[in-house]
Amino acid sequence: MIGKKKEAKKMKGAKNKKGAARRTSPVDAAVRDAVDFLLPTYKRSPLVFTHGRGAVVFDAQGKKYLDFLGGIAVNALGHAHPRIVKVIRREAARAIHLSNLFHNLYQGPLARKLAGWSGLDRVFFANSGTEAIDGALKLARLVGGVRGKTRILAMENSFHGRTFGALSVTHTEKYRAPFAPLVPGVEFVRFNDVADLEAKFDATVCCVLIETVQGEGGIYPASEQFWNRARSLATQHGALLIADEIQCGLGRTGRYFAYQNFSSLPDIAVVAKPLAAGLPLGAILTSQKVADAVSPGLHGTTFGGGPLACATALEFLRTVEDSRLLENIRARGAQLRAGLEALARKLPFIREVRGEGLMLGIELTVEGGPFVAAALERGLLINCTHDTTLRLLPPYTVSAAQVREFLRTFEVVLTKTPRVGNPSESAAIADSARALHAAAR
């Protein structure tokens, strides 16, 4: 009898567990699995986004958000753009992956289009921006190493990625310190400081690596004087000038490449984020002189340049051209910046508005995190870099009405959110970078 009671109790408990499992929503289950099984590398919001259209995304409860973050500069055409959806559906039914031992229909035409946009000559496709940076550094050592040139000059306040090579040329200590020692032979130059660049540049340098607009560092554009001097020193010493355009390239600033604001080309440019409209794809673009040093077997990739990703990237570039999106980027960027500068005149804790096109930063004298959280509550997606700079990266397709909507809501966020003091370390970094930025203008 006792045994039967125990068995009945056990069965009842099992039924209760099954019922609880049935009552758990797919959204809750997805979050629970993420917490239980993913490496804890991100401080994620508990929100779950399910879909989007254009500059708008929706969470699992159906709430709408105006997306001025764009997957951190990835979703340049917004969400579910019909031309991109059509190509992905078509190519997924044909061939998702083919080995680089063979040609596919889209890799060559995409390389041709990128060469035309960039003014450079050759292309290598990777899977991400950080891989492309690593590949670019390998090319610099390949070209310079035969002549004993191995030193790499990178910039203070820079961010280039998380793989070992990219991390070695990233300046921010919190990213570097846990993984030291990193790749040797890297020295950092104060960004936009011509005198420091000249003092550290000599015949042992194989390359100088510059984010044309520093993104993670707080939206600081390279000055024309600094770029031109880097170009002349690289030419003088037989080194390569590498432009990291992962965040600022492919139209983001209102030009195909941000370095097209200057009169001279880099030897190598690196792109990724928006290239395949959300699919993983990066690229290294080089001059013919750099390409002449490469032979089969010196570099490679399994997934880079597959037919699905390349067809999608080609459609992205054609959409930018066909829809004349550079004009919209410039117009909406000017509209957004004018609105932000008007807010800065009313709110003394806004220190500066920086950037170009649809890549803008709002530097505050207080912590930015509370404003990001408050914006999310009111249906705006933005983020914060270096603790005090709010970063805006809306899609190239954003409308004038959506910019007005953003500015109205953003003003409420800025005026209603309690302000928290500025961390001293971040303030010191920001003050140094800002001083050089102001001197360069």
MIVOBA-992030 format. One record per residue (C-alpha): residue in three letters; x, y, z. Coordinates in steps of 0.02 Angstrom, whole numbers, m for minus. Layout:
<pts>
    r       X       Y       Z
  ALA       X       Y       Z
...
</pts>
This chain:
<pts>
    r       X       Y       Z
  MET       0       0       0
  ILE     139     119      47
  GLY     228      77    m114
  LYS      74     118    m215
  LYS      56     288    m129
  LYS     237     330    m165
  GLU     216     281    m347
  ALA      58     387    m363
  LYS     147     536    m283
  LYS     293     516    m402
  MET     176     510    m553
  LYS      84     665    m493
  GLY     250     757    m474
  ALA     302     707    m650
  LYS     136     770    m718
  ASN     159     936    m629
  LYS     333     955    m704
  LYS     267     916    m877
  GLY     127    1042    m853
  ALA     251    1175    m798
  ALA     358    1136    m951
  ARG     205    1156   m1062
  ARG     165    1323    m979
  THR     342    1390   m1009
  SER     336    1500   m1164
  PRO     460    1478   m1306
  VAL     528    1651   m1265
  ASP     560    1608   m1082
  ALA     636    1443   m1135
  ALA     752    1529   m1258
  VAL     813    1651   m1125
  ARG     836    1511    m998
  ASP     938    1409   m1122
  ALA    1045    1561   m1160
  VAL    1080    1588    m975
  ASP    1115    1404    m946
  PHE    1219    1361   m1099
  LEU    1300    1515   m1179
  LEU    1469    1579   m1122
  PRO    1436    1736   m1018
  THR    1525    1857   m1135
  TYR    1385    1987   m1145
  LYS    1281    2086   m1023
  ARG    1119    2059   m1118
  SER     955    2150   m1095
  PRO     817    2026   m1047
  LEU     720    2081   m1201
  VAL     695    1958   m1343
  PHE     675    2034   m1516
  THR     578    1929   m1640
  HIS     569    2025   m1804
  GLY     588    2192   m1889
  ARG     546    2293   m2043
  GLY     647    2441   m2103
  ALA     706    2547   m1957
  VAL     585    2463   m1835
  VAL     604    2304   m1730
  PHE     478    2214   m1619
  ASP     502    2118   m1458
  ALA     414    1958   m1406
  GLN     272    2057   m1327
  GLY     242    2154   m1488
  LYS     316    2318   m1428
  LYS     392    2423   m1568
  TYR     565    2503   m1560
  LEU     648    2629   m1675
  ASP     817    2551   m1714
  PHE     955    2682   m1715
  LEU    1088    2551   m1674
  GLY    1067    2439   m1826
  GLY    1147    2285   m1751
  ILE    1300    2398   m1720
  ALA    1313    2463   m1899
  VAL    1267    2297   m1981
  ASN    1086    2321   m2036
  ALA    1121    2462   m2158
  LEU     962    2426   m2258
  GLY     859    2402   m2101
  HIS     767    2240   m2068
  ALA     686    2124   m2195
  HIS     728    2232   m2347
  PRO     630    2152   m2490
  ARG     777    2145   m2611
  ILE     888    2060   m2481
  VAL     751    1937   m2430
  LYS     722    1890   m2611
  VAL     906    1854   m2646
  ILE     931    1753   m2486
  ARG     779    1645   m2524
  ARG     836    1617   m2703
  GLU    1016    1573   m2662
  ALA     976    1467   m2510
  ALA     879    1354   m2627
  ARG    1028    1341   m2745
  ALA    1193    1330   m2650
  ILE    1233    1399   m2478
  HIS    1416    1347   m2479
  LEU    1542    1292   m2608
  SER    1727    1269   m2577
  ASN    1852    1403   m2625
  LEU    1936    1268   m2730
  PHE    1805    1317   m2860
  HIS    1728    1477   m2927
  ASN    1549    1529   m2890
  LEU    1439    1652   m2983
  TYR    1453    1797   m2862
  GLN    1626    1807   m2784
  GLY    1712    1882   m2937
  PRO    1574    2009   m2977
  LEU    1569    2063   m2794
  ALA    1758    2088   m2794
  ARG    1743    2191   m2953
  LYS    1608    2301   m2876
  LEU    1710    2329   m2716
  ALA    1863    2373   m2818
  GLY    1760    2502   m2911
  TRP    1690    2578   m2751
  SER    1857    2582   m2661
  GLY    1984    2629   m2795
  LEU    2086    2476   m2746
  ASP    2124    2323   m2853
  ARG    2107    2154   m2767
  VAL    1993    2074   m2637
  PHE    2001    1931   m2513
  PHE    1839    1877   m2427
  ALA    1835    1826   m2244
  ASN    1695    1792   m2119
  SER    1709    1946   m2008
  GLY    1797    2110   m1978
  THR    1917    2043   m1849
  GLU    1972    1904   m1968
  ALA    1998    2033   m2104
  ILE    2107    2136   m1988
  ASP    2213    1983   m1948
  GLY    2231    1949   m2134
  ALA    2281    2128   m2169
  LEU    2416    2119   m2035
  LYS    2480    1958   m2113
  LEU    2492    2045   m2282
  ALA    2589    2189   m2203
  ARG    2713    2069   m2125
  LEU    2723    1972   m2290
  VAL    2764    2128   m2390
  GLY    2881    2206   m2263
  GLY    2957    2054   m2179
  VAL    3074    2011   m2322
  ARG    3156    2180   m2291
  GLY    3160    2164   m2102
  LYS    3008    2277   m2078
  THR    2898    2202   m1942
  ARG    2841    2342   m1826
  ILE    2656    2390   m1828
  LEU    2594    2562   m1781
  ALA    2415    2565   m1714
  MET    2316    2705   m1634
  GLU    2273    2747   m1456
  ASN    2086    2739   m1422
  SER    2068    2607   m1560
  PHE    1964    2449   m1575
  HIS    1992    2321   m1714
  GLY    1918    2157   m1652
  ARG    1932    2012   m1531
  THR    2045    1885   m1617
  PHE    2225    1881   m1560
  GLY    2299    1988   m1698
  ALA    2159    2116   m1696
  LEU    2164    2125   m1507
  SER    2352    2158   m1515
  VAL    2319    2319   m1613
  THR    2171    2369   m1504
  HIS    2222    2499   m1376
  THR    2090    2485   m1240
  GLU    2171    2401   m1090
  LYS    2016    2312   m1025
  TYR    2007    2210   m1185
  ARG    2195    2173   m1192
  ALA    2249    2140   m1013
  PRO    2168    1969    m983
  PHE    2255    1895   m1136
  ALA    2431    1964   m1122
  PRO    2559    1940   m1187
  LEU    2490    1981   m1359
  VAL    2573    1987   m1530
  PRO    2740    2079   m1511
  GLY    2800    2222   m1618
  VAL    2649    2338   m1595
  GLU    2668    2519   m1540
  PHE    2527    2643   m1512
  VAL    2520    2820   m1580
  ARG    2412    2959   m1510
  PHE    2267    2974   m1632
  ASN    2274    3131   m1740
  ASP    2441    3181   m1663
  VAL    2558    3209   m1811
  ALA    2711    3240   m1703
  ASP    2690    3075   m1611
  LEU    2665    2984   m1776
  GLU    2825    3058   m1847
  ALA    2923    3015   m1689
  LYS    2874    2831   m1696
  PHE    2882    2801   m1884
  ASP    3046    2733   m1951
  ALA    3114    2608   m2076
  THR    3067    2457   m1967
  VAL    2880    2492   m1982
  CYS    2783    2374   m2097
  CYS    2614    2460   m2079
  VAL    2513    2595   m1994
  LEU    2334    2548   m1953
  ILE    2201    2684   m1939
  GLU    2013    2679   m1910
  THR    1960    2817   m2027
  VAL    1825    2855   m1899
  GLN    1854    2778   m1728
  GLY    1690    2693   m1684
  GLU    1705    2600   m1520
  GLY    1824    2737   m1463
  GLY    1686    2868   m1466
  ILE    1659    2924   m1649
  TYR    1821    3019   m1683
  PRO    1862    3049   m1867
  ALA    2042    3050   m1926
  SER    2097    3224   m1974
  GLU    2152    3261   m2151
  GLN    2322    3318   m2090
  PHE    2349    3157   m1993
  TRP    2292    3045   m2136
  ASN    2400    3137   m2263
  ARG    2554    3126   m2152
  ALA    2524    2940   m2121
  ARG    2512    2915   m2308
  SER    2672    3011   m2345
  LEU    2771    2924   m2206
  ALA    2711    2752   m2263
  THR    2765    2791   m2440
  GLN    2932    2862   m2383
  HIS    2975    2709   m2278
  GLY    2901    2576   m2391
  ALA    2764    2532   m2265
  LEU    2579    2500   m2293
  LEU    2437    2616   m2241
  ILE    2290    2509   m2184
  ALA    2116    2586   m2165
  ASP    1998    2499   m2046
  GLU    1827    2540   m2122
  ILE    1733    2399   m2037
  GLN    1610    2518   m1954
  CYS    1628    2679   m2054
  GLY    1643    2607   m2230
  LEU    1521    2556   m2368
  GLY    1418    2714   m2361
  ARG    1400    2748   m2175
  THR    1475    2924   m2182
  GLY    1390    2973   m2345
  ARG    1534    2913   m2454
  TYR    1571    2737   m2512
  PHE    1725    2741   m2399
  ALA    1765    2867   m2263
  TYR    1944    2887   m2329
  GLN    1869    2961   m2487
  ASN    1856    3120   m2385
  PHE    2044    3131   m2417
  SER    2146    3144   m2577
  SER    2250    2985   m2558
  LEU    2211    2800   m2549
  PRO    2267    2671   m2422
  ASP    2363    2517   m2476
  ILE    2237    2405   m2390
  ALA    2058    2436   m2332
  VAL    1959    2318   m2221
  VAL    1768    2307   m2222
  ALA    1635    2196   m2145
  LYS    1483    2246   m2042
  PRO    1352    2298   m2173
  LEU    1433    2208   m2320
  ALA    1312    2061   m2330
  ALA    1164    2149   m2249
  GLY    1173    2045   m2090
  LEU    1254    1885   m2153
  PRO    1434    1861   m2093
  LEU    1557    1925   m2224
  GLY    1715    2029   m2215
  ALA    1839    2082   m2348
  ILE    2018    2139   m2368
  LEU    2041    2260   m2514
  THR    2219    2289   m2577
  SER    2320    2381   m2706
  GLN    2397    2280   m2847
  LYS    2567    2307   m2767
  VAL    2512    2214   m2610
  ALA    2425    2079   m2713
  ASP    2587    2047   m2809
  ALA    2665    1978   m2649
  VAL    2529    1845   m2629
  SER    2534    1669   m2699
  PRO    2420    1517   m2674
  GLY    2429    1442   m2500
  LEU    2486    1598   m2406
  HIS    2311    1636   m2340
  GLY    2141    1553   m2349
  THR    1968    1529   m2279
  THR    1836    1393   m2274
  PHE    1677    1497   m2270
  GLY    1732    1668   m2335
  GLY    1658    1717   m2503
  GLY    1522    1583   m2514
  PRO    1386    1604   m2645
  LEU    1244    1649   m2526
  ALA    1343    1784   m2435
  CYS    1420    1856   m2594
  ALA    1254    1862   m2688
  THR    1177    1953   m2540
  ALA    1323    2075   m2528
  LEU    1314    2112   m2714
  GLU    1128    2150   m2695
  PHE    1166    2264   m2547
  LEU    1292    2366   m2647
  ARG    1173    2376   m2796
  THR    1031    2433   m2683
  VAL    1139    2572   m2613
  GLU    1173    2629   m2792
  ASP     998    2602   m2865
  SER     908    2687   m2720
  ARG    1035    2830   m2713
  LEU    1057    2796   m2529
  LEU    1215    2901   m2511
  GLU    1105    3054   m2539
  ASN     985    2996   m2403
  ILE    1130    2961   m2284
  ARG    1195    3137   m2307
  ALA    1023    3218   m2293
  ARG     962    3119   m2143
  GLY    1133    3134   m2061
  ALA    1126    3323   m2077
  GLN     948    3325   m2010
  LEU     994    3214   m1862
  ARG    1152    3311   m1822
  ALA    1060    3479   m1828
  GLY     930    3410   m1706
  LEU    1064    3344   m1589
  GLU    1159    3508   m1592
  ALA     997    3599   m1549
  LEU     979    3484   m1399
  ALA    1160    3518   m1350
  ARG    1122    3704   m1342
  LYS     981    3669   m1219
  LEU    1063    3534   m1114
  PRO    1231    3581   m1037
  PHE    1280    3400    m999
  ILE    1297    3368   m1187
  ARG    1480    3407   m1216
  GLU    1497    3377   m1403
  VAL    1412    3302   m1557
  ARG    1534    3214   m1675
  GLY    1534    3111   m1833
  GLU    1475    3114   m2011
  GLY    1328    3047   m2109
  LEU    1235    2916   m2007
  MET    1378    2882   m1888
  LEU    1357    3004   m1744
  GLY    1415    3015   m1564
  ILE    1345    3123   m1424
  GLU    1475    3145   m1289
  LEU    1407    3181   m1116
  THR    1486    3247    m957
  VAL    1394    3108    m864
  GLU    1376    2920    m884
  GLY    1284    2866   m1040
  GLY    1220    2698    m979
  PRO    1063    2764    m891
  PHE    1010    2854   m1050
  VAL    1028    2694   m1153
  ALA     915    2603   m1030
  ALA     789    2745   m1028
  ALA     788    2753   m1217
  LEU     751    2567   m1225
  GLU     602    2589   m1109
  ARG     534    2724   m1225
  GLY     561    2621   m1383
  LEU     730    2682   m1447
  LEU     882    2572   m1480
  ILE    1050    2659   m1455
  ASN    1210    2615   m1363
  CYS    1354    2692   m1268
  THR    1541    2681   m1297
  HIS    1681    2729   m1177
  ASP    1551    2757   m1040
  THR    1504    2933   m1095
  THR    1471    2936   m1283
  LEU    1300    2887   m1349
  ARG    1318    2809   m1522
  LEU    1190    2820   m1662
  LEU    1200    2706   m1815
  PRO    1029    2708   m1899
  PRO     997    2620   m2065
  TYR    1035    2707   m2229
  THR     849    2696   m2270
  VAL     790    2796   m2118
  SER     660    2927   m2163
  ALA     646    3110   m2115
  ALA     490    3069   m2013
  GLN     584    2934   m1917
  VAL     726    3055   m1878
  ARG     598    3180   m1811
  GLU     518    3043   m1707
  PHE     686    2993   m1638
  LEU     733    3172   m1592
  ARG     567    3201   m1503
  THR     583    3044   m1398
  PHE     770    3066   m1370
  GLU     741    3239   m1297
  VAL     620    3164   m1171
  VAL     749    3031   m1128
  LEU     885    3161   m1100
  THR     777    3278    m995
  LYS     686    3149    m888
  THR     828    3027    m848
  PRO     925    3054    m684
  ARG    1107    3092    m719
  VAL    1252    2993    m646
  GLY    1429    3064    m630
  ASN    1566    3031    m757
  PRO    1695    2896    m713
  SER    1864    2981    m695
  GLU    1963    2859    m804
  SER    1841    2874    m949
  ALA    1839    3062    m927
  ALA    2028    3069    m941
  ILE    2027    2963   m1099
  ALA    1887    3068   m1173
  ASP    1975    3231   m1129
  SER    2136    3174   m1215
  ALA    2047    3113   m1372
  ARG    1938    3269   m1379
  ALA    2088    3385   m1365
  LEU    2172    3302   m1514
  HIS    2008    3302   m1611
  ALA    1985    3489   m1579
  ALA    2165    3528   m1625
  ALA    2148    3433   m1788
  ARG    1993    3528   m1846
</pts>
